[in-house]
Amino acid sequence: MLIECGTRAVLAAAFGPGTAGETTYAERMLDRLTSGTLVLLDTGFDGYSL
């Protein structure tokens, strides 16, 4: 999920089987990001180039 920190509004969400993995779902939401967006990622994304 992409959540706005101040208001906690849900900006985007991706769903599917647990076997797909978090990075698969993250790729589905990349188009929701704009230039200048600050994204805080979970530790599982440190070795994955997005």
C-alpha distance matrix in Angstrom:
0.0 3.8 6.1 9.8 11.9 15.0 14.3 10.9 10.2 7.0 7.5 5.7 4.3 6.6 9.1 12.4 14.8 14.4 17.0 15.1 13.3 10.1 11.7 12.2 8.7 8.2 11.4 10.4 8.3 11.0 13.0 10.9 12.1 15.6 18.5 18.5 14.8 14.4 11.4 11.5 10.7 11.3 14.9 14.4 13.9 17.3 19.4 17.3 18.2 15.5
3.8 0.0 3.8 6.8 9.4 12.5 12.1 9.3 8.5 6.0 5.3 5.1 6.4 9.2 12.3 15.7 18.3 17.9 20.2 17.9 16.0 12.5 13.2 14.1 10.8 9.0 11.8 11.1 7.9 9.7 11.4 8.7 9.2 12.4 15.2 15.0 11.2 11.1 8.7 9.6 9.9 11.6 15.4 15.5 14.3 17.2 19.6 17.5 17.7 14.7
6.1 3.8 0.0 3.8 6.1 9.0 8.5 5.6 5.5 4.6 5.5 7.3 8.8 12.2 14.9 18.4 20.9 20.3 23.0 21.1 19.0 15.5 16.5 17.7 14.3 12.7 15.5 14.9 11.6 13.2 14.5 11.2 11.4 14.0 16.6 15.6 11.9 11.4 9.7 10.1 11.4 12.9 16.7 17.5 16.7 19.3 22.1 20.4 20.7 17.8
9.8 6.8 3.8 0.0 3.8 5.9 6.0 4.9 5.2 6.5 6.8 9.8 12.2 15.6 18.5 22.0 24.6 24.1 26.7 24.6 22.4 18.8 19.5 20.8 17.6 15.6 18.1 17.5 13.9 14.8 15.7 12.1 11.6 13.2 15.4 13.9 10.5 10.2 9.7 10.6 13.0 15.0 18.6 20.0 18.9 20.9 23.9 22.5 22.3 19.4
11.9 9.4 6.1 3.8 0.0 3.8 5.9 5.2 7.6 9.5 10.5 13.2 15.0 18.2 20.8 24.2 26.4 25.3 28.0 26.3 23.7 20.0 20.9 22.7 19.7 17.5 20.3 20.3 16.8 17.5 18.8 15.4 14.4 15.8 17.3 15.1 11.9 10.5 10.1 9.9 12.7 14.4 17.8 19.8 19.0 20.6 24.0 23.1 23.2 20.7
15.0 12.5 9.0 5.9 3.8 0.0 3.8 5.7 8.1 11.1 12.3 15.5 17.6 21.1 23.7 27.2 29.6 28.7 31.5 29.8 27.3 23.7 24.6 26.2 23.1 21.0 23.7 23.3 19.8 20.4 21.2 17.7 16.7 17.5 18.9 16.5 13.8 12.8 13.3 13.5 16.5 18.2 21.4 23.5 22.8 24.2 27.6 26.8 26.7 24.1
14.3 12.1 8.5 6.0 5.9 3.8 0.0 3.8 5.3 8.9 10.7 14.1 16.2 19.9 22.3 25.9 28.5 27.9 31.0 29.3 27.2 23.8 24.9 26.1 22.7 21.1 23.7 22.8 19.3 20.6 21.0 17.3 17.1 18.2 20.2 18.4 15.5 15.2 15.3 15.6 18.1 19.6 23.1 24.8 24.2 26.1 29.4 28.1 28.2 25.4
10.9 9.3 5.6 4.9 5.2 5.7 3.8 0.0 3.8 6.4 9.0 11.7 13.1 16.7 18.9 22.4 24.8 24.2 27.3 25.8 23.7 20.3 21.8 23.0 19.5 18.2 21.1 20.2 17.0 18.6 19.5 15.9 16.1 17.9 20.2 18.7 15.3 14.7 13.8 13.7 15.7 16.7 20.3 21.7 21.4 23.6 26.8 25.5 25.9 23.2
10.2 8.5 5.5 5.2 7.6 8.1 5.3 3.8 0.0 3.8 6.2 9.2 11.2 15.0 17.4 21.1 24.0 23.9 26.9 25.1 23.5 20.3 21.5 22.1 18.5 17.4 19.9 18.4 15.2 17.1 17.4 13.7 14.5 16.3 19.1 18.2 14.9 15.2 14.4 15.2 16.9 18.3 22.0 22.9 22.2 24.8 27.6 25.9 26.0 22.9
7.0 6.0 4.6 6.5 9.5 11.1 8.9 6.4 3.8 0.0 3.8 5.8 7.5 11.2 13.7 17.4 20.4 20.5 23.5 21.6 20.2 17.1 18.4 18.7 15.0 14.3 16.7 15.0 12.0 14.4 14.9 11.4 12.9 15.4 18.6 18.2 14.8 15.2 13.7 14.5 15.4 16.7 20.5 20.8 20.1 23.0 25.5 23.5 23.7 20.6
7.5 5.3 5.5 6.8 10.5 12.3 10.7 9.0 6.2 3.8 0.0 3.8 7.2 10.7 13.9 17.6 20.8 21.2 23.7 21.2 20.0 16.9 17.4 17.5 14.0 12.8 14.6 12.8 9.4 11.4 11.4 7.8 9.5 11.9 15.3 15.5 12.2 13.3 12.2 14.0 15.0 16.9 20.7 20.8 19.4 22.2 24.4 22.1 21.7 18.3
5.7 5.1 7.3 9.8 13.2 15.5 14.1 11.7 9.2 5.8 3.8 0.0 3.8 7.0 10.4 14.0 17.3 17.9 20.3 17.7 16.9 14.1 14.6 14.1 10.6 10.0 11.7 9.5 6.6 9.6 9.8 7.1 9.6 12.8 16.3 17.1 13.7 14.8 12.9 14.5 14.5 16.1 19.7 19.1 17.8 21.0 22.8 20.2 20.1 16.7
4.3 6.4 8.8 12.2 15.0 17.6 16.2 13.1 11.2 7.5 7.2 3.8 0.0 3.8 6.7 10.4 13.7 14.4 16.9 14.7 14.0 11.6 12.8 12.1 8.3 8.9 11.1 8.7 7.2 10.8 11.8 9.9 12.4 15.9 19.3 20.0 16.6 17.1 14.5 15.3 14.5 15.2 18.7 17.6 16.8 20.4 21.9 19.4 19.9 16.9
6.6 9.2 12.2 15.6 18.2 21.1 19.9 16.7 15.0 11.2 10.7 7.0 3.8 0.0 3.8 7.0 10.4 11.5 13.6 11.2 11.1 9.5 10.7 9.1 5.5 7.6 9.3 6.8 7.0 10.7 12.1 11.4 13.9 17.6 20.8 21.9 18.6 19.1 16.2 16.9 15.2 15.5 18.5 16.8 16.1 19.8 20.8 18.0 18.8 16.0
9.1 12.3 14.9 18.5 20.8 23.7 22.3 18.9 17.4 13.7 13.9 10.4 6.7 3.8 0.0 3.8 7.2 8.9 11.4 9.7 10.4 9.8 11.9 9.9 7.0 10.2 11.8 9.5 10.6 14.2 15.6 15.2 17.7 21.4 24.6 25.6 22.3 22.5 19.4 19.5 17.5 17.1 19.8 17.6 17.6 21.5 22.1 19.6 20.9 18.6
12.4 15.7 18.4 22.0 24.2 27.2 25.9 22.4 21.1 17.4 17.6 14.0 10.4 7.0 3.8 0.0 3.8 6.5 8.4 7.2 9.1 10.0 12.0 9.5 8.0 11.7 12.9 11.0 13.1 16.3 17.9 18.1 20.5 24.2 27.2 28.4 25.2 25.3 22.0 22.0 19.5 18.6 20.7 18.1 18.4 22.2 22.3 19.8 21.4 19.6
14.8 18.3 20.9 24.6 26.4 29.6 28.5 24.8 24.0 20.4 20.8 17.3 13.7 10.4 7.2 3.8 0.0 3.8 5.3 5.8 8.1 10.1 12.5 10.4 10.0 13.6 14.9 13.8 16.0 19.0 20.9 21.3 23.4 27.1 29.9 31.0 27.7 27.4 23.9 23.4 20.5 19.1 20.6 17.7 18.6 22.2 22.0 20.0 22.1 20.9
14.4 17.9 20.3 24.1 25.3 28.7 27.9 24.2 23.9 20.5 21.2 17.9 14.4 11.5 8.9 6.5 3.8 0.0 3.8 5.4 6.0 8.2 11.2 10.2 10.0 13.1 15.0 14.7 16.6 19.2 21.7 21.9 23.5 27.2 29.8 30.5 27.2 26.4 22.7 21.6 18.5 16.5 17.7 14.7 16.2 19.7 19.6 18.1 20.7 19.9
17.0 20.2 23.0 26.7 28.0 31.5 31.0 27.3 26.9 23.5 23.7 20.3 16.9 13.6 11.4 8.4 5.3 3.8 0.0 3.8 5.6 9.1 11.1 9.8 11.0 14.0 15.1 15.3 17.8 19.9 22.5 23.3 24.7 28.4 30.7 31.7 28.6 27.8 24.2 23.3 19.9 18.0 18.5 15.1 16.4 19.6 18.8 17.2 19.9 19.6
15.1 17.9 21.1 24.6 26.3 29.8 29.3 25.8 25.1 21.6 21.2 17.7 14.7 11.2 9.7 7.2 5.8 5.4 3.8 0.0 3.8 7.0 8.2 6.2 7.8 10.8 11.5 11.8 14.5 16.4 18.9 20.0 21.4 25.0 27.3 28.5 25.6 25.2 21.6 21.2 17.9 16.7 17.6 14.1 14.5 17.9 17.0 14.9 17.1 16.4
13.3 16.0 19.0 22.4 23.7 27.3 27.2 23.7 23.5 20.2 20.0 16.9 14.0 11.1 10.4 9.1 8.1 6.0 5.6 3.8 0.0 3.8 5.7 5.6 7.0 9.1 10.6 11.7 13.7 15.3 18.4 19.1 19.9 23.5 25.6 26.4 23.4 22.5 18.8 18.0 14.5 13.0 13.8 10.3 11.0 14.4 13.9 12.1 14.7 14.3
10.1 12.5 15.5 18.8 20.0 23.7 23.8 20.3 20.3 17.1 16.9 14.1 11.6 9.5 9.8 10.0 10.1 8.2 9.1 7.0 3.8 0.0 3.8 5.4 5.3 6.2 8.8 10.1 11.1 12.7 16.0 16.3 16.8 20.4 22.5 23.0 19.9 18.8 15.1 14.3 11.0 9.8 11.2 8.3 8.5 12.3 12.6 10.7 13.1 12.1
11.7 13.2 16.5 19.5 20.9 24.6 24.9 21.8 21.5 18.4 17.4 14.6 12.8 10.7 11.9 12.0 12.5 11.2 11.1 8.2 5.7 3.8 0.0 3.8 5.4 4.9 6.2 8.8 10.1 10.6 14.1 15.1 15.2 18.6 20.3 21.2 18.5 17.7 14.2 14.0 10.7 10.5 11.6 8.6 7.3 10.8 10.6 7.8 9.7 8.7
12.2 14.1 17.7 20.8 22.7 26.2 26.1 23.0 22.1 18.7 17.5 14.1 12.1 9.1 9.9 9.5 10.4 10.2 9.8 6.2 5.6 5.4 3.8 0.0 3.8 5.5 5.4 6.7 9.3 10.5 13.3 14.7 15.8 19.2 21.3 22.7 20.1 19.9 16.6 17.0 14.0 13.9 15.3 12.3 11.1 14.6 14.0 10.9 12.1 10.7
8.7 10.8 14.3 17.6 19.7 23.1 22.7 19.5 18.5 15.0 14.0 10.6 8.3 5.5 7.0 8.0 10.0 10.0 11.0 7.8 7.0 5.3 5.4 3.8 0.0 3.8 5.4 5.1 6.8 9.2 11.8 12.4 13.8 17.5 20.1 21.3 18.2 18.2 15.0 15.4 12.9 13.0 15.3 12.8 11.8 15.5 15.8 12.9 13.9 11.7
8.2 9.0 12.7 15.6 17.5 21.0 21.1 18.2 17.4 14.3 12.8 10.0 8.9 7.6 10.2 11.7 13.6 13.1 14.0 10.8 9.1 6.2 4.9 5.5 3.8 0.0 3.8 5.4 5.4 6.5 9.9 10.3 10.9 14.5 16.8 17.8 14.8 14.7 11.5 12.2 9.9 10.9 13.3 11.4 9.5 13.0 13.7 10.7 11.2 8.6
11.4 11.8 15.5 18.1 20.3 23.7 23.7 21.1 19.9 16.7 14.6 11.7 11.1 9.3 11.8 12.9 14.9 15.0 15.1 11.5 10.6 8.8 6.2 5.4 5.4 3.8 0.0 3.8 5.4 5.3 8.3 10.1 10.8 14.1 16.2 17.9 15.6 16.1 13.4 14.8 12.7 14.1 16.1 13.9 11.4 14.5 14.5 10.9 10.5 7.6
10.4 11.1 14.9 17.5 20.3 23.3 22.8 20.2 18.4 15.0 12.8 9.5 8.7 6.8 9.5 11.0 13.8 14.7 15.3 11.8 11.7 10.1 8.8 6.7 5.1 5.4 3.8 0.0 3.8 5.8 7.3 8.8 10.9 14.2 17.0 19.0 16.4 17.4 14.9 16.6 14.8 16.2 18.6 16.6 14.6 17.9 18.1 14.6 14.3 11.2
8.3 7.9 11.6 13.9 16.8 19.8 19.3 17.0 15.2 12.0 9.4 6.6 7.2 7.0 10.6 13.1 16.0 16.6 17.8 14.5 13.7 11.1 10.1 9.3 6.8 5.4 5.4 3.8 0.0 3.8 5.5 5.6 7.6 11.1 14.2 15.8 13.0 14.2 11.9 13.9 12.9 14.8 17.7 16.4 14.2 17.4 18.3 15.1 14.5 11.0
11.0 9.7 13.2 14.8 17.5 20.4 20.6 18.6 17.1 14.4 11.4 9.6 10.8 10.7 14.2 16.3 19.0 19.2 19.9 16.4 15.3 12.7 10.6 10.5 9.2 6.5 5.3 5.8 3.8 0.0 3.8 5.3 5.6 8.8 11.3 13.2 11.0 12.4 10.7 13.2 12.5 15.1 17.6 16.5 13.6 16.2 17.0 13.7 12.2 8.5
13.0 11.4 14.5 15.7 18.8 21.2 21.0 19.5 17.4 14.9 11.4 9.8 11.8 12.1 15.6 17.9 20.9 21.7 22.5 18.9 18.4 16.0 14.1 13.3 11.8 9.9 8.3 7.3 5.5 3.8 0.0 3.8 5.5 7.7 10.7 13.3 11.7 14.0 13.1 16.1 15.9 18.6 21.3 20.3 17.4 19.9 20.6 17.2 15.4 11.7
10.9 8.7 11.2 12.1 15.4 17.7 17.3 15.9 13.7 11.4 7.8 7.1 9.9 11.4 15.2 18.1 21.3 21.9 23.3 20.0 19.1 16.3 15.1 14.7 12.4 10.3 10.1 8.8 5.6 5.3 3.8 0.0 3.8 6.6 10.2 12.1 9.8 12.2 11.4 14.4 14.9 17.6 20.8 20.3 17.7 20.2 21.6 18.6 17.2 13.4
12.1 9.2 11.4 11.6 14.4 16.7 17.1 16.1 14.5 12.9 9.5 9.6 12.4 13.9 17.7 20.5 23.4 23.5 24.7 21.4 19.9 16.8 15.2 15.8 13.8 10.9 10.8 10.9 7.6 5.6 5.5 3.8 0.0 3.8 6.9 8.5 6.3 8.9 8.7 12.2 13.1 16.4 19.3 19.2 16.3 18.3 19.9 17.2 15.4 11.7
15.6 12.4 14.0 13.2 15.8 17.5 18.2 17.9 16.3 15.4 11.9 12.8 15.9 17.6 21.4 24.2 27.1 27.2 28.4 25.0 23.5 20.4 18.6 19.2 17.5 14.5 14.1 14.2 11.1 8.8 7.7 6.6 3.8 0.0 3.8 6.2 5.6 9.2 10.4 14.2 15.7 19.2 21.9 22.2 19.1 20.6 22.2 19.6 17.3 13.8
18.5 15.2 16.6 15.4 17.3 18.9 20.2 20.2 19.1 18.6 15.3 16.3 19.3 20.8 24.6 27.2 29.9 29.8 30.7 27.3 25.6 22.5 20.3 21.3 20.1 16.8 16.2 17.0 14.2 11.3 10.7 10.2 6.9 3.8 0.0 3.8 5.6 8.9 11.0 14.7 16.5 20.2 22.5 23.1 19.8 20.5 22.2 19.8 17.1 14.1
18.5 15.0 15.6 13.9 15.1 16.5 18.4 18.7 18.2 18.2 15.5 17.1 20.0 21.9 25.6 28.4 31.0 30.5 31.7 28.5 26.4 23.0 21.2 22.7 21.3 17.8 17.9 19.0 15.8 13.2 13.3 12.1 8.5 6.2 3.8 0.0 3.8 6.3 9.5 12.9 15.4 19.1 21.4 22.6 19.5 19.9 22.0 20.3 17.9 15.2
14.8 11.2 11.9 10.5 11.9 13.8 15.5 15.3 14.9 14.8 12.2 13.7 16.6 18.6 22.3 25.2 27.7 27.2 28.6 25.6 23.4 19.9 18.5 20.1 18.2 14.8 15.6 16.4 13.0 11.0 11.7 9.8 6.3 5.6 5.6 3.8 0.0 3.8 6.3 9.9 12.4 16.0 18.6 19.8 17.0 17.9 20.3 18.5 16.7 13.7
14.4 11.1 11.4 10.2 10.5 12.8 15.2 14.7 15.2 15.2 13.3 14.8 17.1 19.1 22.5 25.3 27.4 26.4 27.8 25.2 22.5 18.8 17.7 19.9 18.2 14.7 16.1 17.4 14.2 12.4 14.0 12.2 8.9 9.2 8.9 6.3 3.8 0.0 3.8 6.7 9.8 13.4 15.7 17.4 14.9 15.4 18.3 17.1 15.7 13.4
11.4 8.7 9.7 9.7 10.1 13.3 15.3 13.8 14.4 13.7 12.2 12.9 14.5 16.2 19.4 22.0 23.9 22.7 24.2 21.6 18.8 15.1 14.2 16.6 15.0 11.5 13.4 14.9 11.9 10.7 13.1 11.4 8.7 10.4 11.0 9.5 6.3 3.8 0.0 3.8 6.2 9.8 12.5 13.9 11.5 12.6 15.5 14.2 13.5 11.2
11.5 9.6 10.1 10.6 9.9 13.5 15.6 13.7 15.2 14.5 14.0 14.5 15.3 16.9 19.5 22.0 23.4 21.6 23.3 21.2 18.0 14.3 14.0 17.0 15.4 12.2 14.8 16.6 13.9 13.2 16.1 14.4 12.2 14.2 14.7 12.9 9.9 6.7 3.8 0.0 3.8 6.9 9.5 11.6 10.0 10.9 14.3 13.8 14.0 12.4
10.7 9.9 11.4 13.0 12.7 16.5 18.1 15.7 16.9 15.4 15.0 14.5 14.5 15.2 17.5 19.5 20.5 18.5 19.9 17.9 14.5 11.0 10.7 14.0 12.9 9.9 12.7 14.8 12.9 12.5 15.9 14.9 13.1 15.7 16.5 15.4 12.4 9.8 6.2 3.8 0.0 3.8 6.5 7.9 6.4 8.0 11.3 10.7 11.7 10.5
11.3 11.6 12.9 15.0 14.4 18.2 19.6 16.7 18.3 16.7 16.9 16.1 15.2 15.5 17.1 18.6 19.1 16.5 18.0 16.7 13.0 9.8 10.5 13.9 13.0 10.9 14.1 16.2 14.8 15.1 18.6 17.6 16.4 19.2 20.2 19.1 16.0 13.4 9.8 6.9 3.8 0.0 3.8 5.4 6.0 7.8 11.0 11.1 13.2 12.7
14.9 15.4 16.7 18.6 17.8 21.4 23.1 20.3 22.0 20.5 20.7 19.7 18.7 18.5 19.8 20.7 20.6 17.7 18.5 17.6 13.8 11.2 11.6 15.3 15.3 13.3 16.1 18.6 17.7 17.6 21.3 20.8 19.3 21.9 22.5 21.4 18.6 15.7 12.5 9.5 6.5 3.8 0.0 3.8 5.4 5.7 8.8 10.2 12.8 13.4
14.4 15.5 17.5 20.0 19.8 23.5 24.8 21.7 22.9 20.8 20.8 19.1 17.6 16.8 17.6 18.1 17.7 14.7 15.1 14.1 10.3 8.3 8.6 12.3 12.8 11.4 13.9 16.6 16.4 16.5 20.3 20.3 19.2 22.2 23.1 22.6 19.8 17.4 13.9 11.6 7.9 5.4 3.8 0.0 3.8 5.8 7.4 8.1 11.4 12.2
13.9 14.3 16.7 18.9 19.0 22.8 24.2 21.4 22.2 20.1 19.4 17.8 16.8 16.1 17.6 18.4 18.6 16.2 16.4 14.5 11.0 8.5 7.3 11.1 11.8 9.5 11.4 14.6 14.2 13.6 17.4 17.7 16.3 19.1 19.8 19.5 17.0 14.9 11.5 10.0 6.4 6.0 5.4 3.8 0.0 3.8 5.6 5.2 7.9 8.4
17.3 17.2 19.3 20.9 20.6 24.2 26.1 23.6 24.8 23.0 22.2 21.0 20.4 19.8 21.5 22.2 22.2 19.7 19.6 17.9 14.4 12.3 10.8 14.6 15.5 13.0 14.5 17.9 17.4 16.2 19.9 20.2 18.3 20.6 20.5 19.9 17.9 15.4 12.6 10.9 8.0 7.8 5.7 5.8 3.8 0.0 3.8 5.7 7.9 9.6
19.4 19.6 22.1 23.9 24.0 27.6 29.4 26.8 27.6 25.5 24.4 22.8 21.9 20.8 22.1 22.3 22.0 19.6 18.8 17.0 13.9 12.6 10.6 14.0 15.8 13.7 14.5 18.1 18.3 17.0 20.6 21.6 19.9 22.2 22.2 22.0 20.3 18.3 15.5 14.3 11.3 11.0 8.8 7.4 5.6 3.8 0.0 3.8 6.6 9.5
17.3 17.5 20.4 22.5 23.1 26.8 28.1 25.5 25.9 23.5 22.1 20.2 19.4 18.0 19.6 19.8 20.0 18.1 17.2 14.9 12.1 10.7 7.8 10.9 12.9 10.7 10.9 14.6 15.1 13.7 17.2 18.6 17.2 19.6 19.8 20.3 18.5 17.1 14.2 13.8 10.7 11.1 10.2 8.1 5.2 5.7 3.8 0.0 3.8 6.2
18.2 17.7 20.7 22.3 23.2 26.7 28.2 25.9 26.0 23.7 21.7 20.1 19.9 18.8 20.9 21.4 22.1 20.7 19.9 17.1 14.7 13.1 9.7 12.1 13.9 11.2 10.5 14.3 14.5 12.2 15.4 17.2 15.4 17.3 17.1 17.9 16.7 15.7 13.5 14.0 11.7 13.2 12.8 11.4 7.9 7.9 6.6 3.8 0.0 3.8
15.5 14.7 17.8 19.4 20.7 24.1 25.4 23.2 22.9 20.6 18.3 16.7 16.9 16.0 18.6 19.6 20.9 19.9 19.6 16.4 14.3 12.1 8.7 10.7 11.7 8.6 7.6 11.2 11.0 8.5 11.7 13.4 11.7 13.8 14.1 15.2 13.7 13.4 11.2 12.4 10.5 12.7 13.4 12.2 8.4 9.6 9.5 6.2 3.8 0.0
